[in-house]
């Protein structure tokens, strides 16, 4: 009987030790592994950069699609203004060469 109880104690101790080793190994992979840190850091940087841009705290690069839309809006407004106003009155007249 005594041998059996010591075997069970050893078996329980081994199972608990293996469980803790497995937990330590998994936490090492998730916390210390450089690839996980890189992906986590990259995602965090993108999230903070976009949130700052949306809130107007930091002016970053404007995406090309947004630039194109802005240019189209500006050109449309300029065309509307040029239809209603004669821009020649605003331009300086220089003497013409003879």
ChimeraX attribute file (.defattr): number of C-alpha atoms within 10 A of each C-alpha:
attribute: neighborCount
match mode: 1-to-1
recipient: residues
	/A:1	6
	/A:2	7
	/A:3	8
	/A:4	9
	/A:5	10
	/A:6	11
	/A:7	12
	/A:8	12
	/A:9	12
	/A:10	12
	/A:11	12
	/A:12	12
	/A:13	12
	/A:14	12
	/A:15	12
	/A:16	12
	/A:17	12
	/A:18	12
	/A:19	12
	/A:20	12
	/A:21	12
	/A:22	12
	/A:23	12
	/A:24	12
	/A:25	12
	/A:26	12
	/A:27	12
	/A:28	11
	/A:29	14
	/A:30	13
	/A:31	12
	/A:32	11
	/A:33	11
	/A:34	11
	/A:35	12
	/A:36	13
	/A:37	14
	/A:38	11
	/A:39	11
	/A:40	11
	/A:41	12
	/A:42	11
	/A:43	12
	/A:44	12
	/A:45	12
	/A:46	11
	/A:47	12
	/A:48	11
	/A:49	16
	/A:50	14
	/A:51	13
	/A:52	14
	/A:53	15
	/A:54	11
	/A:55	10
	/A:56	10
	/A:57	10
	/A:58	12
	/A:59	11
	/A:60	11
	/A:61	8
	/A:62	9
	/A:63	8
	/A:64	9
	/A:65	9
	/A:66	10
	/A:67	12
	/A:68	11
	/A:69	11
	/A:70	12
	/A:71	12
	/A:72	12
	/A:73	12
	/A:74	12
	/A:75	12
	/A:76	12
	/A:77	11
	/A:78	11
	/A:79	11
	/A:80	11
	/A:81	12
	/A:82	11
	/A:83	9
	/A:84	8
	/A:85	10
	/A:86	10
	/A:87	10
	/A:88	8
	/A:89	8
	/A:90	8
	/A:91	8
	/A:92	7
	/A:93	8
	/A:94	6
	/A:95	6
	/A:96	5
	/A:97	4
	/A:98	3
